[in-house]
Amino acid sequence: MSNRLHLFPITLALAVSLGFVVASYNAADARSDHQVKYKRVDKSFDSAQETVLDPSLFKRRPGYREIEAQKKAEEEKATQQAIDDAKKAQLDKANAEKSRKQAAIAANNQGVQFGKTGRWAEAIQAHEKAVQYEPENKQLRINLSAACVVYGQTRMAAGDNMAASAAFRKALLAAPDNGLAGKLLADATRKLGRDPESADHRMEIGDQLLAAGDVQSAVLEYQAAMQLESSGRTYAKMGDLALRVGQTPTALNWYQQAVVKDPDCAQAHRQLGLILLSQKDLTGAVTSLRKALVLNPNDAAAGHALVELWQRQVAANPLTPENHLGLAGAYQLTGDFAGASQEYGKLAAIDPNNTSLTAGRASLERAIAHARSEKHRLAAETLLSQGLAREAFAEIKQAAMAEPRNARYQLMLAQCLESLGDYKGAHQAYLTCVLIDPVNNKAAAARLKRMQDGMKINGTSSTELTDLANQLAKEISGTAPAQPVGAPQAVKSQQASPVTHSAPADPALAQVAILEGQRNHKEAIQLLNHLVTNNMNNADLHHRLAMNLKAAGLLGEALSEFRIAAAFAPGNAEYAKDLSAAAAANKANLLSEKGGGR
């Protein structure tokens, strides 16, 4: 009984365990049935690929020292590669240079062979090719120049002077120091009816070459013109050329030098104004364009640019008085007097108390009057050229009466009077012309001298001529009322009395003396010019101005003043002596310049 009791728990435990196992098995079997669709299908793995994992997943990261070493190695490799590339490039360059020189020598030799057989056109082409290969080789350029000279000589011998001239220019372009080419070019130019010593003709030839697209040859001709005449217009031509090839800064420099050489070069002022306008320098553009129009009222390009500039200013700021004043001035300079008057009216509506309004309208009235005088002058020129001296005199007389201090009108008046046989009236007009502007009326001064010599022969004394000159000088300076042009002048016996340089009581003369002591002749000349303008019959002032001009190296202007001083004081031996010395010095200077130009 006790054994059964002992076995009962064991049996019970076994039964429970067995039941649990059965239940677990049944549950597992149930899950297996539920997931039956996910069971792996039997397949063969014989052809399966092997999966290789990335070794980097298991590789150790490099340390700092390893990274630095790798970086250094890469840099060394890059440096070596650069060195190798540089060596290769240098070698390639040396090979190319060698090939280029060999090609130049071959082309030159070919040109020589062509020349030996008289095939000069082909020889020139070969030599040009040689120069293209090696432009820095002077000998190749000399060979090209020599071939061009020989070819030009053959063309000149055949009567083809145009082709000869082109060949000689090409020779000079290749070798500028080829004197034979320069001489032959001058000869060919003469045979074409042009003077090689004329700056005008050289510039005309340059213009033709430029129009044909031969820029380099045009440069050659303009440079020749500039050597013959170093003036504002030749410098302006060089500026035009630089502007043509797109070198605006160079052109600007040439134009600036041109206006320094010749402040009255209208072309240079116009071009300078147009460049400044393109650079948005409106103030500078206005100044230059105005100057161009004052010097040449017929300059359409300058006039159009100036008017358009101020029209834009007025459109941008229509209530600004200065803009209307500027546009009125532009219209006036271009001869549009109606437009100028309209702008002055607009200015009066905006600012009736503008200080420039009265002066502007007065200037417009003078411009209108001058335009009428110019019409009379043009009519007189036409009539005089047709031999109608009396009709021409009637026209120019009106212009001279309206503007008695216009030297141009006085010169034409003198020509008309001389044609009509009124020699005394012509003498008076010539003298007036010279007194107004002695520097720019040398032809009138020469004619005046011839007429004075003739009048002395016919009985007119030196005293009478001097008194007449003094009377005219007073009229011109405003110290005596001007008589009608062509009216007879009262002649009084009065000798001009020169003033000495000692102890000047006039403060202005004292200042002149100080400036002379300081050798500041430039400012002394400016002050004396002012004094002479207010006292034109003072022989001593003219003589003193002449001495300062001579000291400043302005011999041409000094000579004119010496002549005036001698004319006002014909009995002064010192003035006559200084005049003779100045004339000799000026002649020697002109001969020296001409000899140097050649």
Backbone torsions as a table, in degrees:
resi	resn	phi	psi	omega
1	MET	NA	-42.3	178.3
2	SER	-67.7	-36.1	178.2
3	ASN	-65.2	-36.8	178.3
4	ARG	-66.1	-38.6	178.9
5	LEU	-64.4	-36.4	178.8
6	HIS	-70.4	-34.0	-178.0
7	LEU	-79.7	-22.1	-176.4
8	PHE	-60.5	-47.2	178.7
9	PRO	-62.0	-38.8	-178.6
10	ILE	-64.5	-44.5	-179.9
11	THR	-62.7	-41.6	179.6
12	LEU	-63.4	-42.0	179.8
13	ALA	-64.7	-39.7	179.3
14	LEU	-63.7	-42.2	-178.6
15	ALA	-62.7	-43.6	-179.6
16	VAL	-63.1	-43.8	-179.4
17	SER	-63.3	-41.7	-179.8
18	LEU	-63.3	-41.3	178.3
19	GLY	-63.0	-40.4	179.5
20	PHE	-64.0	-40.7	179.0
21	VAL	-65.0	-42.1	179.7
22	VAL	-63.6	-42.4	-179.3
23	ALA	-64.5	-41.4	178.9
24	SER	-63.9	-39.6	-179.4
25	TYR	-64.4	-44.2	180.0
26	ASN	-62.6	-39.2	179.8
27	ALA	-65.4	-43.0	178.7
28	ALA	-63.6	-37.7	179.4
29	ASP	-66.5	-35.8	178.7
30	ALA	-66.4	-42.1	178.0
31	ARG	-64.4	-38.0	178.8
32	SER	-62.2	-39.2	178.1
33	ASP	-66.3	-37.9	-178.0
34	HIS	-67.2	-32.9	-177.4
35	GLN	-101.9	19.9	-174.2
36	VAL	-61.6	-30.7	-178.9
37	LYS	-70.9	-14.7	179.2
38	TYR	-98.1	8.0	179.9
39	LYS	-70.0	139.3	179.7
40	ARG	-63.0	132.9	177.9
41	VAL	-80.4	139.3	179.2
42	ASP	-65.1	129.0	179.1
43	LYS	-147.4	163.7	-178.9
44	SER	-94.1	134.3	177.9
45	PHE	-100.4	13.9	-177.6
46	ASP	-65.7	-36.8	-177.8
47	SER	-97.3	10.7	-176.7
48	ALA	-69.3	144.0	177.1
49	GLN	-83.6	148.3	-179.6
50	GLU	-82.1	130.8	178.7
51	THR	-86.2	120.8	-179.7
52	VAL	-105.4	121.6	179.8
53	LEU	-80.7	148.2	178.7
54	ASP	-63.9	121.7	-178.2
55	PRO	-62.2	-24.9	-177.6
56	SER	-64.6	-20.1	178.7
57	LEU	-67.6	-22.0	-177.1
58	PHE	-115.8	2.8	-175.5
59	LYS	-85.3	148.1	-179.9
60	ARG	-80.1	136.0	177.9
61	ARG	-66.4	141.1	-179.1
62	PRO	-70.3	152.1	179.2
63	GLY	-84.9	176.9	-177.2
64	TYR	-60.7	-44.0	-178.0
65	ARG	-64.8	-38.8	178.9
66	GLU	-65.0	-40.6	178.6
67	ILE	-63.1	-44.7	179.6
68	GLU	-62.4	-42.1	-179.9
69	ALA	-63.4	-42.3	178.7
70	GLN	-64.7	-41.4	179.0
71	LYS	-63.1	-42.4	178.8
72	LYS	-63.0	-41.3	179.6
73	ALA	-63.2	-40.5	178.9
74	GLU	-65.8	-40.5	178.8
75	GLU	-64.5	-42.8	178.3
76	GLU	-62.1	-39.1	178.5
77	LYS	-64.9	-42.5	179.4
78	ALA	-65.6	-39.9	178.7
79	THR	-62.9	-44.6	179.7
80	GLN	-63.8	-38.3	178.6
81	GLN	-63.9	-40.7	178.7
82	ALA	-64.0	-41.0	178.5
83	ILE	-62.8	-42.8	179.4
84	ASP	-64.3	-41.1	179.0
85	ASP	-64.5	-41.1	180.0
86	ALA	-64.2	-41.5	178.5
87	LYS	-62.8	-40.1	-179.9
88	LYS	-67.3	-42.0	179.4
89	ALA	-64.3	-39.8	178.3
90	GLN	-64.4	-40.2	178.5
91	LEU	-66.1	-42.9	177.8
92	ASP	-62.2	-40.0	179.6
93	LYS	-65.1	-42.8	178.5
94	ALA	-62.3	-41.3	178.3
95	ASN	-64.8	-41.0	179.3
96	ALA	-65.9	-40.9	178.3
97	GLU	-62.1	-42.6	179.1
98	LYS	-63.4	-42.7	179.7
99	SER	-65.3	-39.2	-179.1
100	ARG	-64.3	-44.3	179.3
101	LYS	-66.8	-38.0	177.4
102	GLN	-63.9	-39.7	178.4
103	ALA	-66.2	-37.9	178.9
104	ALA	-64.3	-43.3	179.4
105	ILE	-64.4	-40.6	180.0
106	ALA	-63.9	-43.3	-179.9
107	ALA	-66.2	-40.4	178.3
108	ASN	-62.0	-45.3	179.4
109	ASN	-62.7	-37.1	177.1
110	GLN	-64.0	-40.9	177.1
111	GLY	-62.3	-39.4	177.6
112	VAL	-61.4	-43.3	179.5
113	GLN	-63.9	-40.7	176.9
114	PHE	-61.8	-41.3	-179.3
115	GLY	-64.1	-37.4	180.0
116	LYS	-62.9	-28.3	179.2
117	THR	-97.1	7.3	177.0
118	GLY	79.3	11.7	179.7
119	ARG	-92.5	72.6	-169.4
120	TRP	-71.8	-33.0	177.8
121	ALA	-62.7	-42.9	177.7
122	GLU	-71.1	-34.2	177.4
123	ALA	-62.4	-42.2	179.3
124	ILE	-62.4	-42.6	178.7
125	GLN	-61.0	-41.9	179.2
126	ALA	-66.1	-42.7	179.3
127	HIS	-66.7	-36.1	176.2
128	GLU	-62.8	-39.7	177.9
129	LYS	-64.2	-39.3	178.4
130	ALA	-62.7	-41.9	179.0
131	VAL	-67.1	-35.2	176.7
132	GLN	-64.1	-38.1	178.2
133	TYR	-68.0	-39.4	-175.3
134	GLU	-139.3	75.1	-174.5
135	PRO	-66.5	-21.3	-178.2
136	GLU	-82.4	-5.9	-178.7
137	ASN	-82.7	108.2	-176.3
138	LYS	-64.2	-37.8	-177.7
139	GLN	-63.7	-37.7	177.9
140	LEU	-63.8	-37.4	179.2
141	ARG	-70.1	-37.0	176.7
142	ILE	-63.1	-41.2	178.6
143	ASN	-62.8	-41.2	177.6
144	LEU	-63.4	-43.7	-179.7
145	SER	-62.1	-42.2	179.8
146	ALA	-63.6	-41.5	178.9
147	ALA	-63.1	-39.9	179.2
148	CYS	-64.7	-39.0	179.7
149	VAL	-63.4	-46.6	-179.0
150	VAL	-63.9	-42.2	179.3
151	TYR	-63.4	-41.7	178.8
152	GLY	-62.3	-38.5	177.8
153	GLN	-63.7	-38.7	178.1
154	THR	-66.2	-38.6	179.3
155	ARG	-69.4	-37.9	178.6
156	MET	-65.4	-39.8	177.9
157	ALA	-63.3	-28.9	179.0
158	ALA	-85.5	-1.2	179.6
159	GLY	87.0	3.9	179.4
160	ASP	-92.8	77.6	-174.7
161	ASN	-71.7	-25.5	177.5
162	MET	-65.9	-48.1	177.8
163	ALA	-66.2	-35.0	178.2
164	ALA	-63.6	-43.2	178.8
165	SER	-60.7	-43.1	179.3
166	ALA	-62.1	-39.3	179.8
167	ALA	-67.2	-40.5	-179.3
168	PHE	-68.6	-35.5	175.7
169	ARG	-65.4	-40.7	178.4
170	LYS	-62.6	-36.2	178.1
171	ALA	-64.7	-40.8	179.6
172	LEU	-70.9	-33.4	177.1
173	LEU	-66.7	-35.3	178.7
174	ALA	-74.1	-39.6	-178.8
175	ALA	-141.5	92.8	-175.4
176	PRO	-60.0	-21.2	-178.9
177	ASP	-90.9	13.6	178.4
178	ASN	-78.3	94.5	-176.3
179	GLY	-65.0	-35.4	179.4
180	LEU	-63.2	-40.4	179.1
181	ALA	-63.4	-40.0	178.3
182	GLY	-63.7	-42.4	179.5
183	LYS	-65.9	-43.8	-179.5
184	LEU	-67.0	-34.1	176.3
185	LEU	-63.7	-40.4	177.4
186	ALA	-62.5	-42.2	179.2
187	ASP	-63.1	-44.6	180.0
188	ALA	-65.1	-36.8	178.6
189	THR	-63.5	-41.9	177.6
190	ARG	-62.4	-41.7	-179.6
191	LYS	-66.1	-20.5	175.6
192	LEU	-87.8	3.4	177.1
193	GLY	87.0	17.2	178.7
194	ARG	-116.1	147.1	178.8
195	ASP	-91.6	113.7	-178.8
196	PRO	-67.7	-15.0	178.6
197	GLU	-93.3	5.4	179.7
198	SER	-101.6	121.5	178.3
199	ALA	-63.0	-35.6	179.0
200	ASP	-61.6	-45.3	-178.3
201	HIS	-67.2	-39.1	179.8
202	ARG	-66.4	-37.0	177.7
203	MET	-69.4	-36.5	177.1
204	GLU	-63.4	-43.0	177.3
205	ILE	-62.9	-42.1	177.6
206	GLY	-60.3	-40.8	177.9
207	ASP	-61.3	-42.2	-179.9
208	GLN	-65.1	-42.8	179.3
209	LEU	-65.0	-39.4	179.3
210	LEU	-65.7	-40.0	178.2
211	ALA	-64.2	-29.9	178.9
212	ALA	-83.9	-2.9	177.9
213	GLY	90.0	4.3	179.2
214	ASP	-90.2	81.4	-173.0
215	VAL	-66.7	-43.8	-175.9
216	GLN	-63.5	-41.6	178.4
217	SER	-67.5	-35.4	176.6
218	ALA	-62.4	-41.4	176.8
219	VAL	-57.8	-42.3	-179.7
220	LEU	-59.7	-44.6	-178.6
221	GLU	-70.1	-40.1	178.3
222	TYR	-65.2	-38.5	177.2
223	GLN	-64.7	-38.7	177.1
224	ALA	-63.6	-41.3	177.8
225	ALA	-62.8	-39.5	-179.0
226	MET	-68.4	-33.3	175.8
227	GLN	-68.7	-35.5	178.5
228	LEU	-74.4	-33.3	-176.1
229	GLU	-146.9	98.3	179.4
230	SER	-82.6	82.3	-173.7
231	SER	-129.3	175.2	-179.9
232	GLY	-61.6	-39.2	-175.9
233	ARG	-71.3	-33.9	177.1
234	THR	-71.1	-36.3	175.1
235	TYR	-65.8	-37.8	178.6
236	ALA	-64.2	-35.6	176.9
237	LYS	-61.6	-41.7	177.9
238	MET	-64.6	-35.5	175.7
239	GLY	-65.1	-41.3	177.3
240	ASP	-59.9	-41.1	-179.1
241	LEU	-66.1	-44.2	178.7
242	ALA	-62.8	-38.2	178.8
243	LEU	-67.5	-33.8	-179.2
244	ARG	-63.0	-36.8	-177.7
245	VAL	-95.0	11.5	173.7
246	GLY	84.3	13.3	179.9
247	GLN	-96.6	74.8	-174.6
248	THR	-62.6	-45.3	178.6
249	PRO	-59.4	-39.7	178.5
250	THR	-65.9	-41.4	178.6
251	ALA	-62.3	-42.8	179.0
252	LEU	-59.0	-41.3	179.0
253	ASN	-64.5	-41.8	178.3
254	TRP	-62.8	-43.8	-179.1
255	TYR	-65.6	-37.8	178.4
256	GLN	-64.7	-40.3	176.3
257	GLN	-66.4	-33.6	-179.1
258	ALA	-64.1	-44.5	-178.7
259	VAL	-73.0	-22.8	172.8
260	VAL	-72.4	-43.3	177.4
261	LYS	-62.7	-43.2	-176.2
262	ASP	-143.1	97.6	-179.4
263	PRO	-61.4	-15.1	-179.7
264	ASP	-100.1	17.6	178.4
265	CYS	-81.9	99.4	-175.4
266	ALA	-62.7	-40.3	-178.3
267	GLN	-60.5	-43.1	-179.1
268	ALA	-65.5	-41.1	178.8
269	HIS	-62.8	-41.5	-179.9
270	ARG	-64.0	-48.7	-179.7
271	GLN	-63.5	-38.7	177.1
272	LEU	-62.1	-42.5	178.6
273	GLY	-63.8	-40.3	-179.7
274	LEU	-65.9	-39.5	178.4
275	ILE	-67.1	-44.2	179.4
276	LEU	-62.8	-35.2	177.8
277	LEU	-65.0	-41.0	178.0
278	SER	-66.6	-24.8	178.8
279	GLN	-93.1	10.3	176.8
280	LYS	68.1	18.0	175.0
281	ASP	-90.4	82.7	-172.4
282	LEU	-67.9	-38.3	-179.6
283	THR	-63.2	-48.5	178.3
284	GLY	-64.2	-38.2	-179.7
285	ALA	-64.3	-43.5	179.9
286	VAL	-61.7	-44.7	-179.0
287	THR	-60.8	-47.3	-177.0
288	SER	-69.3	-41.4	-179.4
289	LEU	-67.6	-37.8	176.2
290	ARG	-62.2	-45.1	-179.9
291	LYS	-61.2	-40.4	179.1
292	ALA	-61.2	-40.9	-178.7
293	LEU	-73.6	-33.7	176.2
294	VAL	-64.0	-40.8	-179.6
295	LEU	-75.2	-33.7	-178.9
296	ASN	-141.6	88.9	-178.0
297	PRO	-60.8	-16.4	-178.6
298	ASN	-91.3	7.6	-179.8
299	ASP	-76.1	95.7	-175.4
300	ALA	-65.4	-38.3	-177.9
301	ALA	-64.5	-45.2	179.0
302	ALA	-65.5	-42.0	179.8
303	GLY	-63.2	-44.6	-179.9
304	HIS	-63.1	-42.6	-178.9
305	ALA	-65.2	-42.0	-178.6
306	LEU	-67.0	-44.6	179.5
307	VAL	-63.2	-44.7	-179.3
308	GLU	-63.3	-37.9	178.2
309	LEU	-59.6	-50.5	-177.7
310	TRP	-71.9	-29.1	175.7
311	GLN	-63.5	-40.2	177.0
312	ARG	-65.7	-38.1	178.8
313	GLN	-65.1	-41.5	178.9
314	VAL	-66.5	-40.4	179.2
315	ALA	-63.9	-36.5	-179.5
316	ALA	-75.5	-36.9	-178.5
317	ASN	-137.2	78.2	-174.2
318	PRO	-68.8	-15.8	-178.6
319	LEU	-99.1	6.5	178.8
320	THR	-88.4	116.8	-177.0
321	PRO	-59.3	-38.0	-177.0
322	GLU	-61.3	-31.8	-179.9
323	ASN	-68.0	-42.4	177.6
324	HIS	-67.6	-35.8	177.0
325	LEU	-64.3	-43.1	178.1
326	GLY	-64.5	-41.5	179.8
327	LEU	-67.9	-36.9	177.0
328	ALA	-61.8	-43.0	178.1
329	GLY	-63.9	-38.2	178.9
330	ALA	-65.5	-43.9	177.1
331	TYR	-60.7	-41.7	-178.1
332	GLN	-64.1	-42.8	-179.5
333	LEU	-66.1	-29.1	180.0
334	THR	-91.0	2.2	177.0
335	GLY	86.4	6.4	177.2
336	ASP	-89.1	77.5	-174.5
337	PHE	-69.0	-31.8	177.6
338	ALA	-65.1	-43.7	178.0
339	GLY	-64.0	-38.7	178.4
340	ALA	-63.8	-44.7	179.4
341	SER	-61.3	-39.3	178.7
342	GLN	-63.3	-41.4	179.8
343	GLU	-67.5	-37.4	176.0
344	TYR	-64.0	-34.5	176.0
345	GLY	-64.7	-41.5	176.8
346	LYS	-64.0	-39.1	178.1
347	LEU	-63.4	-40.6	179.0
348	ALA	-64.1	-35.3	178.7
349	ALA	-69.7	-35.9	-178.9
350	ILE	-79.2	-44.0	-175.3
351	ASP	-143.0	82.5	-175.5
352	PRO	-64.3	-20.6	-179.1
353	ASN	-98.8	16.0	-179.0
354	ASN	-61.7	129.7	-175.2
355	THR	-66.5	-21.3	-177.8
356	SER	-90.6	-7.2	-173.9
357	LEU	-66.4	-48.5	-178.2
358	THR	-63.6	-45.6	179.7
359	ALA	-64.0	-38.4	179.8
360	GLY	-64.4	-44.4	179.3
361	ARG	-66.9	-36.1	176.7
362	ALA	-65.3	-39.2	176.9
363	SER	-63.4	-38.0	178.1
364	LEU	-63.8	-41.2	178.6
365	GLU	-63.0	-39.7	178.1
366	ARG	-66.5	-37.3	179.2
367	ALA	-65.2	-39.3	178.2
368	ILE	-65.1	-41.1	179.0
369	ALA	-66.1	-39.2	179.3
370	HIS	-66.2	-36.0	177.8
371	ALA	-62.7	-38.6	176.5
372	ARG	-64.7	-40.8	178.7
373	SER	-63.8	-38.9	179.4
374	GLU	-64.9	-34.4	176.4
375	LYS	-63.6	-40.7	177.0
376	HIS	-64.5	-40.0	-180.0
377	ARG	-64.5	-45.1	179.6
378	LEU	-62.5	-39.3	177.3
379	ALA	-64.5	-39.9	180.0
380	ALA	-65.2	-41.1	178.3
381	GLU	-60.0	-45.2	-179.6
382	THR	-63.2	-45.9	-178.1
383	LEU	-66.2	-39.9	-179.3
384	LEU	-66.8	-36.4	177.9
385	SER	-67.3	-22.6	177.9
386	GLN	-91.7	3.4	178.9
387	GLY	83.8	10.2	-179.2
388	LEU	-96.0	73.9	-173.8
389	ALA	-65.8	-39.8	-177.7
390	ARG	-65.6	-44.0	178.0
391	GLU	-65.6	-38.5	177.7
392	ALA	-63.4	-40.3	178.7
393	PHE	-61.2	-40.3	179.8
394	ALA	-62.0	-36.3	179.9
395	GLU	-74.1	-49.8	-175.4
396	ILE	-70.2	-25.0	178.1
397	LYS	-63.1	-37.7	178.8
398	GLN	-66.9	-39.7	178.6
399	ALA	-65.6	-43.2	-178.5
400	ALA	-68.3	-33.2	177.1
401	MET	-68.5	-36.0	178.8
402	ALA	-72.5	-35.3	-179.1
403	GLU	-133.0	79.7	-175.4
404	PRO	-67.3	-16.7	-179.4
405	ARG	-100.8	18.2	175.8
406	ASN	-90.6	109.5	-175.7
407	ALA	-62.2	-33.5	-178.7
408	ARG	-66.1	-41.0	178.8
409	TYR	-66.9	-39.3	-179.5
410	GLN	-65.1	-37.5	178.7
411	LEU	-64.0	-45.0	179.7
412	MET	-69.0	-34.4	176.5
413	LEU	-61.6	-43.0	178.8
414	ALA	-62.4	-41.1	-179.8
415	GLN	-64.0	-41.2	178.9
416	CYS	-65.9	-44.6	-179.6
417	LEU	-63.7	-39.4	178.5
418	GLU	-65.7	-37.8	177.9
419	SER	-65.3	-29.9	-179.5
420	LEU	-86.6	-3.2	178.5
421	GLY	88.9	4.5	178.3
422	ASP	-88.7	81.1	-172.5
423	TYR	-71.6	-34.1	178.9
424	LYS	-67.9	-42.7	176.8
425	GLY	-65.5	-37.9	177.4
426	ALA	-64.6	-41.7	177.7
427	HIS	-59.1	-43.0	180.0
428	GLN	-62.7	-42.6	-178.7
429	ALA	-68.4	-40.2	176.8
430	TYR	-61.3	-43.9	-178.9
431	LEU	-64.5	-41.1	177.3
432	THR	-60.7	-42.3	179.1
433	CYS	-59.9	-44.7	-178.8
434	VAL	-68.3	-39.8	179.7
435	LEU	-65.6	-34.7	179.9
436	ILE	-68.2	-46.0	-176.6
437	ASP	-145.8	84.5	-176.3
438	PRO	-69.5	-24.9	-175.6
439	VAL	-73.6	-42.8	-172.4
440	ASN	-100.0	13.2	179.8
441	ASN	-130.5	51.3	-178.5
442	LYS	-68.2	-33.1	178.3
443	ALA	-64.7	-40.8	177.8
444	ALA	-65.9	-38.0	178.9
445	ALA	-64.1	-40.3	179.3
446	ALA	-65.2	-42.9	178.9
447	ARG	-66.0	-37.3	178.4
448	LEU	-61.6	-42.5	-179.5
449	LYS	-62.9	-42.2	179.2
450	ARG	-65.0	-39.0	179.7
451	MET	-69.2	-36.8	178.2
452	GLN	-64.1	-41.3	177.3
453	ASP	-61.4	-40.9	178.7
454	GLY	-67.3	-37.8	-179.4
455	MET	-69.1	-33.4	176.9
456	LYS	-65.8	-38.9	178.4
457	ILE	-62.8	-35.4	-177.5
458	ASN	-85.6	4.7	172.7
459	GLY	110.7	-3.0	178.4
460	THR	-82.0	126.6	-174.4
461	SER	-80.8	162.2	176.2
462	SER	-63.0	-35.1	-179.8
463	THR	-63.6	-41.2	179.2
464	GLU	-65.2	-41.5	178.5
465	LEU	-64.2	-41.0	179.8
466	THR	-65.5	-43.4	178.7
467	ASP	-61.8	-39.9	177.7
468	LEU	-62.7	-41.5	178.4
469	ALA	-63.3	-41.7	178.6
470	ASN	-63.3	-42.9	179.6
471	GLN	-62.0	-42.8	178.7
472	LEU	-66.0	-39.5	179.0
473	ALA	-62.1	-38.9	177.6
474	LYS	-64.2	-41.7	179.7
475	GLU	-64.3	-42.1	-178.4
476	ILE	-67.1	-38.5	-178.8
477	SER	-79.9	-7.5	177.4
478	GLY	90.6	5.0	-179.8
479	THR	-82.8	-11.9	177.4
480	ALA	-140.6	145.1	-179.3
481	PRO	-65.1	136.9	-179.2
482	ALA	-75.5	134.8	177.5
483	GLN	-89.5	159.6	179.9
484	PRO	-56.9	143.2	-179.3
485	VAL	-64.1	132.2	179.2
486	GLY	91.3	-9.1	179.4
487	ALA	-76.8	149.5	179.4
488	PRO	-67.6	144.4	-177.7
489	GLN	-104.0	138.0	175.1
490	ALA	-73.9	132.2	-177.5
491	VAL	-108.8	125.3	179.2
492	LYS	-116.7	145.3	178.0
493	SER	-81.2	99.6	-178.7
494	GLN	-146.4	123.6	-177.2
495	GLN	-90.7	135.7	177.3
496	ALA	-69.9	133.7	-179.2
497	SER	-111.6	110.1	-178.9
498	PRO	-69.2	152.6	179.2
499	VAL	-99.8	137.5	179.6
500	THR	-80.8	165.4	-178.2
501	HIS	-84.5	-6.7	-172.0
502	SER	-80.7	137.9	173.6
503	ALA	45.3	65.7	-179.1
504	PRO	-67.1	127.5	178.8
505	ALA	-81.4	-27.7	179.3
506	ASP	-67.6	128.4	179.2
507	PRO	-59.5	-33.8	179.3
508	ALA	-65.8	-40.8	177.7
509	LEU	-67.7	-33.0	175.8
510	ALA	-63.6	-39.6	177.8
511	GLN	-66.6	-36.3	176.5
512	VAL	-62.1	-42.3	179.5
513	ALA	-61.8	-40.0	178.8
514	ILE	-63.6	-45.1	-179.8
515	LEU	-63.6	-38.1	177.6
516	GLU	-65.4	-38.4	177.2
517	GLY	-63.9	-31.7	177.9
518	GLN	-85.9	0.0	-176.4
519	ARG	58.5	30.4	176.5
520	ASN	-94.0	72.2	-173.3
521	HIS	-69.4	-26.5	-178.4
522	LYS	-62.8	-49.2	-179.9
523	GLU	-72.1	-32.7	176.6
524	ALA	-62.4	-39.7	178.3
525	ILE	-63.0	-43.1	179.5
526	GLN	-60.6	-44.4	-178.7
527	LEU	-68.3	-41.3	179.1
528	LEU	-66.6	-34.9	175.5
529	ASN	-59.6	-40.3	178.0
530	HIS	-65.9	-42.8	-179.7
531	LEU	-65.9	-40.2	-180.0
532	VAL	-65.2	-38.5	179.0
533	THR	-59.9	-36.7	-179.2
534	ASN	-87.1	-7.8	-178.5
535	ASN	-150.6	68.7	-169.4
536	MET	-72.0	-16.0	-179.1
537	ASN	-93.8	7.7	-179.6
538	ASN	-86.6	105.8	-176.0
539	ALA	-63.2	-36.3	-177.5
540	ASP	-66.3	-37.4	178.2
541	LEU	-63.8	-41.8	177.7
542	HIS	-63.6	-42.0	-179.9
543	HIS	-66.0	-40.3	179.7
544	ARG	-66.9	-40.6	176.1
545	LEU	-62.0	-40.8	179.1
546	ALA	-62.0	-41.5	180.0
547	MET	-63.0	-40.2	179.1
548	ASN	-70.1	-38.1	176.9
549	LEU	-63.4	-40.7	178.5
550	LYS	-64.5	-42.2	178.8
551	ALA	-64.0	-30.4	179.4
552	ALA	-83.4	-0.9	178.4
553	GLY	87.6	7.7	-178.9
554	LEU	-94.9	72.6	-172.3
555	LEU	-64.9	-39.0	-178.6
556	GLY	-61.9	-47.3	178.8
557	GLU	-68.4	-37.0	179.0
558	ALA	-61.9	-41.1	-179.3
559	LEU	-60.6	-40.6	178.3
560	SER	-61.7	-42.2	179.8
561	GLU	-68.9	-38.0	175.7
562	PHE	-60.4	-40.3	179.6
563	ARG	-63.6	-43.1	-179.5
564	ILE	-64.8	-42.8	179.7
565	ALA	-61.5	-42.7	179.8
566	ALA	-66.9	-33.4	178.5
567	ALA	-69.1	-36.9	179.7
568	PHE	-76.9	-24.8	-179.9
569	ALA	-133.3	71.2	-174.6
570	PRO	-64.4	-19.4	-179.4
571	GLY	-89.7	0.7	-177.3
572	ASN	-86.9	111.2	-176.9
573	ALA	-66.8	-34.3	-179.3
574	GLU	-64.2	-43.0	180.0
575	TYR	-64.8	-41.0	179.4
576	ALA	-64.2	-40.4	179.3
577	LYS	-65.2	-44.4	179.6
578	ASP	-65.3	-36.7	177.9
579	LEU	-63.4	-44.3	180.0
580	SER	-63.5	-42.0	179.9
581	ALA	-66.1	-40.5	-179.6
582	ALA	-67.0	-39.0	179.1
583	ALA	-64.6	-41.5	179.2
584	ALA	-65.7	-42.5	179.9
585	ALA	-64.9	-40.9	-179.7
586	ASN	-66.4	-39.5	178.0
587	LYS	-63.9	-43.6	178.9
588	ALA	-63.8	-37.9	179.8
589	ASN	-66.1	-41.4	179.2
590	LEU	-65.2	-41.2	178.7
591	LEU	-65.6	-36.9	178.6
592	SER	-65.4	-43.8	179.3
593	GLU	-64.5	-39.7	-179.3
594	LYS	-67.3	-40.6	178.1
595	GLY	-65.6	-38.6	178.0
596	GLY	-67.8	-33.3	179.0
597	GLY	-66.8	-30.7	178.8
598	ARG	-80.2	NA	NA
